[in-house]
Every structure is written in C-alpha cells, then in structure tokens.
Amino acid sequence: MSAGTIRKAKELAKNGVVEIEDDLYQVRSSSDPSKSYFVTSDSCDCQGFKNFYKFHHGKSLKANCSHLEAVKIFKQIKENLNGKK
C-alpha cells in the first residue's frame, strides 16, 4: 500500500467515517466531498477497489483502498478509546 493511501486513510479515519451498523460504514471521498462510499471490513464500493479486483484478481493479493484502510484505523481508534474506559 502506498504512503499516499495510508496518509489519506489516516485523515479519513479522523473525520470521514460514520458507523452505520455492525460492519457497515460510510466513508467520505478524499477527492470529492460530495461523495461517500459504503465500506465493510473487506469491501468498498469505490472505483479503486473495483479496479483492484479487475486488474489483480487471482494474484493472491488482498484488495484495498484508502476507504477500507480508514475503517480499519477507525476501528482501532474506537477499540483503544473503549479500552481506556
């Protein structure tokens, strides 16, 4: 994963992730504030995630995008905060 993707994910995790229900999140686009994507723990409906599968399917690579990574970071932050209570 590129440094740019990780940087975007960290920013999105701070203020761009909304938990809708268990394992369903809405994550805003980092490039277009009017867009957002639905993300689970292993999928995202953004074009980047779809393109990853299109070009890398069958190569033993796990698809990822900044939105999916943002959810992972968001969940870690939430777990850390809940653990401190």
C-alpha positions, 0 to 999 in steps of 0.5 A, a space after each residue: 500500500 502506498 504512503 499516499 493511501 495510508 496518509 489519506 486513510 489516516 485523515 479519513 479515519 479522523 473525520 470521514 467515517 460514520 458507523 452505520 451498523 455492525 460492519 457497515 460504514 460510510 466513508 467520505 471521498 478524499 477527492 470529492 466531498 460530495 461523495 461517500 462510499 459504503 465500506 465493510 471490513 473487506 469491501 468498498 464500493 469505490 472505483 479503486 477497489 473495483 479496479 483492484 479486483 479487475 486488474 489483480 484478481 487471482 494474484 493472491 493479493 488482498 484488495 484495498 483502498 484508502 476507504 477500507 484502510 480508514 475503517 480499519 484505523 477507525 476501528 482501532 481508534 474506537 477499540 483503544 478509546 473503549 479500552 481506556 474506559 
